[in-house]
Amino acid sequence: MNKDIIAGKWTQLKGQAQAKWGDLTDDVFDVASGDSKYLAGKLQEQYGWDRDRAEREVRDFESTLN
C-alpha cells in the first residue's frame, strides 16, 4: 500500500497501529495522519529505539497492510 493510500485511509488504519504500538497516545496517531516519518519519530521517543529500528517497524507495519 503506498503512502498516499495510507494517508487517505488513516482513520481506518489507526486502530491497527494503536493495537501494535499501544504505548502511543491517540493524539500521536491523530497528528501522524499517516505520516511515516512522524510516526517513526514518536516510536523512537516512546520506546527508546534508534532511528533505523523505528523506521523498520513502520515499514513492516506498512507491508502488512497490502
KAJOFEN-V771290 format. One record per pair of residues at least 24 apart in sequence whose C-alpha atoms are under 6 Angstrom apart, sorted by the first residue. I is the first residue (numbers start at 1). GAP is how many residues later the second one is. D is the distance in Angstrom with one decimal. If there is no record, write none. Layout:
i={I | I}
gap={GAP | GAP}
d={D | D}
This chain:
i={1 | 6 | 7 | 7 | 10}
gap={65 | 28 | 26 | 27 | 24}
d={5.2 | 5.7 | 5.9 | 4.3 | 5.5}
